[in-house]
Amino acid sequence: MIKRRLSAHKGCQCHINIYNDRIDFISYYTRVISIIKNGDQRLIECTGTYSSTTSRQITYFLREYAPDLALPDMKKIIGKGFVTI
């Protein structure tokens, strides 16, 4: 596992855990978003937006790791488990 900070927002209280085929976005101690690459598919789970601070962090995360997605996309999949987007 590789642990990283967001490139554009290094001072925030969040980090990224990168595994072979999975990226987890962690805000404070909560896993907020997970992205799993499965061949040509991408499975994404969002557990919540939680606060305005976490929402801003999600925006920075998506710009860096899933630039084709935005916060409204994450709000649509909260609580649905892993979905293909």
DAFEN-V178959 format. One record per backbone hydrogen bond with DSSP energy under -1.0 kcal/mol. NH is the residue of the N-H (numbers start at 1). CO is the residue of the C=O. If there is no record, write none. Layout:
[[NH | CO] [NH | CO]]
This chain:
[[2 | 18] [4 | 16] [12 | 9] [14 | 12] [15 | 26] [16 | 4] [17 | 24] [18 | 2] [19 | 22] [23 | 35] [24 | 17] [25 | 33] [26 | 15] [27 | 30] [28 | 13] [30 | 27] [32 | 25] [33 | 25] [34 | 45] [35 | 23] [36 | 43] [37 | 21] [38 | 41] [41 | 38] [43 | 36] [44 | 83] [45 | 34] [47 | 32] [51 | 49] [55 | 51] [56 | 52] [57 | 53] [58 | 54] [59 | 55] [60 | 56] [61 | 57] [62 | 58] [63 | 59] [64 | 60] [65 | 61] [66 | 62] [69 | 66] [74 | 70] [75 | 71] [76 | 72] [79 | 46] [80 | 77] [83 | 44] [85 | 42]]
